[in-house]
Structure formats: C-alpha cells, structure tokens
Amino acid sequence: MKEFFKVAFSSAVGLVAFVSLICGLSYLGWASYDYFAPKYRATENKVFKESEQYNDGMIRDLENLQMEYMNADADHKLALRAIILHRFSVYDENRLPYNLRSFYNQLKQGK
C-alpha cells in the first residue's frame, strides 16, 4: 500500500509539473507576442504607407476631393473643407504633387 501512495504522489507531482510547464510556455508565448506585435505592426504599417498603391490611391482620392470642392457651391464647400483638411492631414505633405500642395495650403489659410 505504501508503494501505491508513493507512485500516486510522484504521478501527481509529475502531472502538476507538466501542467505548470505548459502554462509557463503559454505565458512565454503571450509575453513574446505582447513584446513583438507592436514592432511587427509598426513595420507593416510603414511598408504599407510607402507602397506605390497606397500613394497612388491617396493622391487620386485627394485629386477627386479637389475636383469636388472646385465644382461645389458655397455651402457644400464649407462641408467639404473639413473633410478635405482631415484627409490631407493623414498624408505626408512632402509626397504631394505641387497642385495638391498649393490647394491644401489655400484650404489651411481659409481661402
């Protein structure tokens, strides 16, 4: 009987050690994800913003907004101005073509 309890106790200790190891490895995986995920996301975002598709699409979108603004009546221009200023603010001004940069500067000055 004493031998049975000895085997049962060592089996229970082994099971607890195994479960503790699994939990520890899971926590380590979560901690490494918590550490590396922001860096991975930042790199992914930087690559996306430097991509040709993003830049071409954003310039095309801003040019469409410029055309809408030019063709709008006075009330519509007030509403569009806020939207256009917001859209321009999320894009790097140095990447804008000259015509869009001058349009943006005019809107910022309230013209």
C-alpha positions, 0 to 999 in steps of 0.5 A: 500500500505504501508503494501505491501512495508513493507512485500516486504522489510522484504521478501527481507531482509529475502531472502538476509539473507538466501542467505548470510547464505548459502554462509557463510556455503559454505565458512565454508565448503571450509575453513574446507576442505582447513584446513583438506585435507592436514592432511587427505592426509598426513595420507593416504599417510603414511598408504599407504607407510607402507602397506605390498603391497606397500613394497612388490611391491617396493622391487620386482620392485627394485629386477627386476631393479637389475636383469636388470642392472646385465644382461645389457651391458655397455651402457644400464647400464649407462641408467639404473643407473639413473633410478635405483638411482631415484627409490631407492631414493623414498624408505626408505633405512632402509626397504631394504633387505641387497642385495638391500642395498649393490647394491644401495650403489655400484650404489651411489659410481659409481661402 
